Each structure stands twice: as C-alpha cells, then as structure tokens.
Amino acid sequence: MKKITVRVPASSANLGPGFDTLALAYKLYCRLTFELDDNGSAPAGLRIEIPGKSSGLPSGLPLDRNNLVIRVLEEYFPAIRSSIDRLKVTIDSDIPLARGLGSSAACIAGTVWAGLYLSGAQPDRKTALQYAASVEGHPDNVAASIFGGLTASACVKQTKEYVAASLEWPSQWRPILVVPDREVSTAHARSVLPKSVTMPEAVSNIQNTALFLMAIEKRDRNLFRAGLNDCLHEPHRQALVPEMQEVRKVLRDVSTLGVVLSGAGSSILVLAEERHVHQVVEELERWSQGRGGTAKIMSLEVDEEGLTVSHE
C-alpha cells in the first residue's frame, strides 16, 4: 500500500498590481490523502471521501472520475491510470471554494505532487510547478501553494518553462480576509477584462509591481501603500465585488496598508500592521453584522512553508 498526505496552503493572487504574477500563501489548508493498493488486495473501486469537517467544501462535489483530483491524475499521470480503481482519496479542506483563495490551485498542487509520487518519481517543487501551472493555466496561486510566502512567478516565453521565486513576508504585516457568501467564477471574472490595455496602464502596473516588491524587501510601509494600485483588473471587476468599495469606505479612517481584491474575488484582502489588526477586524465585523453577517472576516497568518508531505 502506498500512502501519501499532502498539505497545501490557500493563497491570494494578484495582490493589486501583480496580475497573474504575485501571490501570497496563508495558514489555511487543503489536505489530500492518497492511498493506492499496489497489490490489488483491497476491494476494487475508486473511493473519494470528504470528511464532514471540511468547511471549505460544499456538498455535491463529485465523488467519481469527474472529481478534479481524478481528472488531473488520469490526464497527466498515465502510469497510474490503470490503478485508479484501487485508489482511495480523502479531501479535507478549509479553503472556501470560488472565493479567490486558490482552492482549486491548492487541490491541483497537492494532486500533482501525489501523482508524481504514485508514478514512482521523486517529486520536487520545480517539477510540481511545471505540472500544476500547466493544469491551472497560470502559475500565480500554484506557485504560492507550492513554495509558500510571497511568490512571483511567470512562464518564460523562450522556453515555455514556469519559474517562481519566493520572498519572506514581513512578520508584522498581517492579512485579513473579507469572504462574502457569494461565489465569483474565475472564468466570469476573466471575461470582464479588456482584450488590450494602454501603454500608460501597462507602465503603471510595472512600476507599482516593482515598488511592491521593493517595499517587501525593505519593510517600507509607505512604499508598499504606493505600490498597491492597479489599473489592469480591479477597475473592471469592481461591479462583480461591490463589497470592495464598501470595505475601503469602512476602513477609510482606520490605519491599514491597503485593500485589494483577492485573486478574481469575491474575497477582499485587507493588509494591516499587527498592532492595528484588532481595530481593523472590529470595524469589519461591525460592517458585516450590519449587512446581516453575509461576509466572514478571517484574520490569518502567512504560510512560509508551502506544500508539505507525510508518507506512511
């Protein structure tokens, strides 16, 4: 019996100006356990189990070959295709689905790692990134889930290889997530984006992304605030996530480092210094309660480990 458990963190992509490039990993996890009966001694039949405590997973997820995990294994790992009927998968996730928190990316990253292992390979982060980004279509969330911390990632045009590098996040800068009770599909959020942008818009985002990364390196809060502005995706997605403007208004007189869309939404990421977290959370809780408690407020910590594995 081969058994592997992979723990993968959630993430927010884009972080303002870093569209399809930057992402930040959180201590909020998807745990995937794969058990493969190599000898055929266990009863045949694919089994997918989702424990009741998996708060991030709604009921109704497919428990057969239509499940994302199995689709990835069958398409990308032909060596184990014939063994699928002797596989048991347990999916235990605390990451809300379709909220811009990298739930599918975390699941894909964990599945890719397990697929490499079950195929007889020795998985490593660089190889896992190639597979996971190919499945996902872009590397930002999967890079953060695999490497942890703040990651910058890209597909190198000349080689078609995905590359990523991580930076340690300033420990005193804390992420606070506002998670509405509405889903926003990535496909829909991408459909509202323009087919082209102006040169000034492109230059502005390049400048702001550079400022963002320098601010992280220098731990410079003023530089960080200056670099959070985006003109490529957030202006076009505001109608899909009206809560973002509400949150910015609510926190107008509260000290924060910035408010950005988390991935494609619907979650909103508020960044604040640790000494201001309590006040920010209080204001957001009050705002949510005034709306009937329709948004969950999550004060999180940054995950610096990325994907972790245990074998049995």
N, C-alpha and C positions, 0 to 999 in steps of 0.2 A: 504494500500500500504506500503510495506517495501522497504526502500531505504537506501543504504549504498555506500559511496565513499571511496575507499582505495587508498592512495598514497604510492608508493613503490619505493625506490631508486635503481639505477643501481649499479653495482659493478664490481670490478676486482678480480678474484680468483687467487690462487697460489702465486702471489707476489714473484716470484723467487723460493725459496726452499720449500714453504709450499704447495706442491701439494695436491689438494683435501682437504685442511685443512684451509688455510688462505684466507681471502677476505676483501676487503675494499669498503665501500659504498660511493656513490657520490651524490651530489645535482644535479641529472639528473633523471627524474622521469617517471614512468608509473602510470597513474591514471585510475582506473577502477570504474565505477559506475554501481551498480546493482539495478534494480527496479523490485520488484515482486508484482504482483497484487494478494493478498491473497483471495479476494472476487470474483474474476472472472468477475469483472465489465468491465475491459479493453478488447479490441478486442484480441481474441486468436491469438497466433503465436509468436514464438521466434523472437526477434529483436536484432541484433547486429549492432551498429553504430560506425564508426571510423571517427572522425572529420578530416577535411582536414588539420588542423594544426598539426596533429600527425606526426611530421617529422621523427620519428623513424620507422614508419610503412609503408612498401611499398604497392602499390596497389595489388590486387589479393589475399589478405588474405581471407580465407573462412568466410562467414557470416552466416553459418548454424551450424549444430551439429558437423561438422568437425573442428570447431574452437577450439583451445587449451583450452580456458576458459570453454566451454561447455563440452568438453571431460572430464576435471577434475571434474566438478560438477557432471556429470552423473555417473562417475566411483566411486568417493569417498564419495558422499553425497546422498545416496539413499532416504533420507527423502524428498528431493526436486525434485527427478527425475520426478515425475508426474506433477510438476509445471513448468517445463522448457518452456512449450508453453505459459506461462503467464509472461515470463521474458524478460526484456529489459536490454542489457549490452552495455555500452558505453566505448570504449577503446581509451584512449588518451595518447600516449606515445612519449617521446622524445629520447628513448633509441634505438640506431641503432641495427637492427637485425643481428645475426650471425657475430658479431664483437668481441666477447669475453667480452661483457659488461653486461652479466647477464640479457638479455632482457627476455628470457623465464622464468628464475628464479623469476624475479620481477613479471611477469604475474601470475605465479603459486602461489607465496606467497600471492598476493592480492586476487586471486580466492579462495584459501583455507580459508582465513580469512572471506571472504564473505559467503562461503559455510557453515562454522560453524555458522555464524550469522543467515543466512536464514533458517538453520535447527533448530533454536531455542536454540542453545548453546550460552554460553558466551565465545567468543574467548579470548585466551591469547597467548603470544608469544611462550611459551614452546610447547603447543599443536599444534600451527600453524607450528612450526618447524618440528614436527613429520610427519605431513601430507605432507608438502611441500618437505621435503627431500626424502620422500618415492616416491613422484611423480617424482622428478628430478633425483633421483638415487644417489645423493651425496649432502652433506649439505653445502658446502662452500658458494656458491653465495646466496642461500636462507637464510642462517644464517645472512649474511651481510645485505640483504634486509629487514629482519625482525627486527634485533637488532640495525643496524647502526654501524658506526665507523669501527674499525678493529676487525674482529672476527676470533676466532679459533674454529673449530668445528670438530666433529668426530661421528662415530657410535660405541658405546660401544659394544665390542664383546660379552660380557657375557649376556647383557640384550637386545641387538639389539635396544637400545634407542639412539636417536640422542641427542647430547648435544652441547652447544655452549656457549662461553663467549666472551665479547667484551672489548676492551681497547680503551680509548680515544686517538685519533691520535694527534701527535704533531701539534699544530696550525700553526707553521711556516714552516712545510713541506707540499709542495703543489703537487698534482697530475696534470700532463699534459698528455693528451692522443693524440696519433697519430692514426687516424682512416682511414685506407686505404679504397678505394672504392671497395674492394673485400671481399666476404664472405669466411669464413672458417667454415665448419660444425664441431660441436663438435665430431660427430661420426668419421669423417675422421681424425681429429686431434688425437683422441684416437687410431685409427687404426695403426698409425705410431710408437706408443710407444712399447718398448720391453716387452716381456712377463715376463722377470725376470731381476734383476739388481744385480750387485756385492755387496758384503758386504762393501767394501770401499765407493762405491757410496751411499749406504743407510746410512752409518755412516756420510758421509759428509753432506747429506741433513738434518739429525737430528741435527748435530752440527750447521749448518747455520740457521735452523729454530729457535733454541734456542737463538743464537746470535741476530737474527732479533727481537725476542720478548723482549729480554733484552735491546736492543737498543731503542725500543719504550718506554719502562718503564723509561729508564734513559735519553732519549732525546740525545743519543750519536750518532752523525753523522758518526764517524769513525767506530764504532761497526756496525752500520747499513749497511754501504758500504761493510764491511767484510762479513755480513750475507746474502747478496742478491744473492750469487752464487748458481746455481742449476745444477745438473747433471742427474736428473730423466726425465725431459720432454723437457726443452728448446733445448738441443742439437739435439733432434730428430725431433723437429718441425721447425727448422730454415729454412728448404727448403720450408715450407709452407708459411712462413712470411719473405721473403728476406729483407723487409724494416727494420727489427730489426737491422741487422748488418749495414745497411746504416745509421740509426739513431745514433747508437753508434759511428760510424765513424764521422758523422757530429758534434756530441757533445763532441768529444774527448778532445777539448781544452776549453770546457765550463764547469763551475762548476755545477755538478749535484750530487745527492745522488745515482743515479743508473738508469738503463734502463732494464726493464723486459717485458716479454710477458704478456699481459692482458688475463687471462684465457687461452683458447685454440687459441687465435688470432681471427681475424687478427690484432686487435688493439695492440699497444705498449704503455706501461705505462712508462713515464719518471717522476721521483721524484726529486724535487729540493727545495731548501730553498726559501722562499718567496722573498728574496732580489735578487735572480737570475732568477726568473720566466720570467721577461720581456726579458732578453737576450736569455734564452732558447727558448721561443716562437718565437722570431725574427729569430733565426737560423733555427728552424723547418719550419717556414713559408717560408723562403727563399729556403730551400731544397724542400719543397712541390711544390712551384711555378716552380722550375727548372725541376720538373717531370711532369709539366702540371697541377698542382693543384690537383693531384689524391689522396691526403691524407688530411683529415680535422684535424686541430690542435685545441684541446679543453682544455683550462685551467679551471680546475674545483675546487670545494671545497669539502671537505669530509662531508658527511651527518652523524651526530651523533644521529639522532632521530630514524632512521629506519622507519618501517611501521607506518603510521598514518591514522586515521579513522575519518570520519564525518558521522553523521546519520541525516536523515530527516524523 
